Amino acid sequence: MNWSRGFFRTWILISILWVITVGLFSYRSIERPYLASAGYLYDLDTSKPPRHLEEYSTDFREAERRKGAGELVEYEITIDDTPNVITYHFLPATIPHEQRIKVIEGYMEHATAIQNARMRRARQENIISMIQSMIFPPVILLCVGVAIRWVFLGFRGTPQGQN
């Protein structure tokens, strides 16, 4: 068996093991990708749709500040489709509790749709990242191996005597 055939078989074996390993380690991030929690800031006019807030954003911190000042009331809700993500609903403190619950229930279908869209987008990004991690390292290894072989052959395409 010549050197290049052995290298190619080894490269195939290592590549297959690499793809399996990356797939196993990436599965969890595709099944349940990390999502930052989201929030919704409702206006006094509850007929208007609430403003969407990303956790860790300036608007989210402002809503939490207003909650601490007593202007807003916060409800933390976990949507069944994304159990690891909490959705925060900030409503004016002047609205009665029963009305706040009705307003949140009326918006939950839309909030769930937004959460599911965010989950799909995160899964797509993680799948793309996984595929890149599966493909690029074996291709780079192949290129390096071929370059090393080319150097050992004295920068010729085939070994001497096999022309």
Contacts in CASP RR format, 6 or more apart in sequence:
PFRMAT RR
TARGET T0000
AUTHOR 0000-0000-0000
METHOD contacts of the structure
MODEL  1
MNWSRGFFRTWILISILWVITVGLFSYRSIERPYLASAGYLYDLDTSKPP
RHLEEYSTDFREAERRKGAGELVEYEITIDDTPNVITYHFLPATIPHEQR
IKVIEGYMEHATAIQNARMRRARQENIISMIQSMIFPPVILLCVGVAIRW
VFLGFRGTPQGQN
2 159 0 8 1.000
3 149 0 8 1.000
4 149 0 8 1.000
7 145 0 8 1.000
7 149 0 8 1.000
11 138 0 8 1.000
11 141 0 8 1.000
11 142 0 8 1.000
11 145 0 8 1.000
14 138 0 8 1.000
14 141 0 8 1.000
15 138 0 8 1.000
15 141 0 8 1.000
15 142 0 8 1.000
18 134 0 8 1.000
18 137 0 8 1.000
18 138 0 8 1.000
19 134 0 8 1.000
19 138 0 8 1.000
22 130 0 8 1.000
22 133 0 8 1.000
22 134 0 8 1.000
23 130 0 8 1.000
23 134 0 8 1.000
26 126 0 8 1.000
26 129 0 8 1.000
26 130 0 8 1.000
26 133 0 8 1.000
29 126 0 8 1.000
29 130 0 8 1.000
30 123 0 8 1.000
30 126 0 8 1.000
30 127 0 8 1.000
30 130 0 8 1.000
32 84 0 8 1.000
33 119 0 8 1.000
33 122 0 8 1.000
33 123 0 8 1.000
33 125 0 8 1.000
33 126 0 8 1.000
34 122 0 8 1.000
35 82 0 8 1.000
35 84 0 8 1.000
35 85 0 8 1.000
35 115 0 8 1.000
35 118 0 8 1.000
35 119 0 8 1.000
35 122 0 8 1.000
36 54 0 8 1.000
36 55 0 8 1.000
36 56 0 8 1.000
37 55 0 8 1.000
37 85 0 8 1.000
37 86 0 8 1.000
37 87 0 8 1.000
37 88 0 8 1.000
38 52 0 8 1.000
38 53 0 8 1.000
38 54 0 8 1.000
38 55 0 8 1.000
38 85 0 8 1.000
38 87 0 8 1.000
38 88 0 8 1.000
38 114 0 8 1.000
38 115 0 8 1.000
38 118 0 8 1.000
39 52 0 8 1.000
39 53 0 8 1.000
39 54 0 8 1.000
39 55 0 8 1.000
39 60 0 8 1.000
39 63 0 8 1.000
39 87 0 8 1.000
39 88 0 8 1.000
39 89 0 8 1.000
39 90 0 8 1.000
40 50 0 8 1.000
40 51 0 8 1.000
40 52 0 8 1.000
40 53 0 8 1.000
40 87 0 8 1.000
40 88 0 8 1.000
40 89 0 8 1.000
40 90 0 8 1.000
40 107 0 8 1.000
40 111 0 8 1.000
41 50 0 8 1.000
41 51 0 8 1.000
41 53 0 8 1.000
41 59 0 8 1.000
41 63 0 8 1.000
41 72 0 8 1.000
41 90 0 8 1.000
42 50 0 8 1.000
42 89 0 8 1.000
42 90 0 8 1.000
42 91 0 8 1.000
42 92 0 8 1.000
42 103 0 8 1.000
43 50 0 8 1.000
43 51 0 8 1.000
43 92 0 8 1.000
44 92 0 8 1.000
44 94 0 8 1.000
44 95 0 8 1.000
46 91 0 8 1.000
46 95 0 8 1.000
46 99 0 8 1.000
46 103 0 8 1.000
49 107 0 8 1.000
49 110 0 8 1.000
50 89 0 8 1.000
50 107 0 8 1.000
51 59 0 8 1.000
52 114 0 8 1.000
53 59 0 8 1.000
53 60 0 8 1.000
53 63 0 8 1.000
53 88 0 8 1.000
53 90 0 8 1.000
54 60 0 8 1.000
55 88 0 8 1.000
60 88 0 8 1.000
63 72 0 8 1.000
63 74 0 8 1.000
63 88 0 8 1.000
63 90 0 8 1.000
64 74 0 8 1.000
66 72 0 8 1.000
66 90 0 8 1.000
67 73 0 8 1.000
67 74 0 8 1.000
67 90 0 8 1.000
70 93 0 8 1.000
71 92 0 8 1.000
71 93 0 8 1.000
72 90 0 8 1.000
72 91 0 8 1.000
72 92 0 8 1.000
72 93 0 8 1.000
73 90 0 8 1.000
73 91 0 8 1.000
73 92 0 8 1.000
73 93 0 8 1.000
73 100 0 8 1.000
74 88 0 8 1.000
74 89 0 8 1.000
74 90 0 8 1.000
75 88 0 8 1.000
75 89 0 8 1.000
75 91 0 8 1.000
75 100 0 8 1.000
75 104 0 8 1.000
76 86 0 8 1.000
76 87 0 8 1.000
76 88 0 8 1.000
77 86 0 8 1.000
77 87 0 8 1.000
77 88 0 8 1.000
77 89 0 8 1.000
77 104 0 8 1.000
77 108 0 8 1.000
78 85 0 8 1.000
78 86 0 8 1.000
78 87 0 8 1.000
79 85 0 8 1.000
79 87 0 8 1.000
79 108 0 8 1.000
79 111 0 8 1.000
79 112 0 8 1.000
79 115 0 8 1.000
81 112 0 8 1.000
81 115 0 8 1.000
81 116 0 8 1.000
81 119 0 8 1.000
82 115 0 8 1.000
82 116 0 8 1.000
82 119 0 8 1.000
85 115 0 8 1.000
87 111 0 8 1.000
87 115 0 8 1.000
89 104 0 8 1.000
89 107 0 8 1.000
91 100 0 8 1.000
91 103 0 8 1.000
91 104 0 8 1.000
95 103 0 8 1.000
150 156 0 8 1.000
150 157 0 8 1.000
153 159 0 8 1.000
END
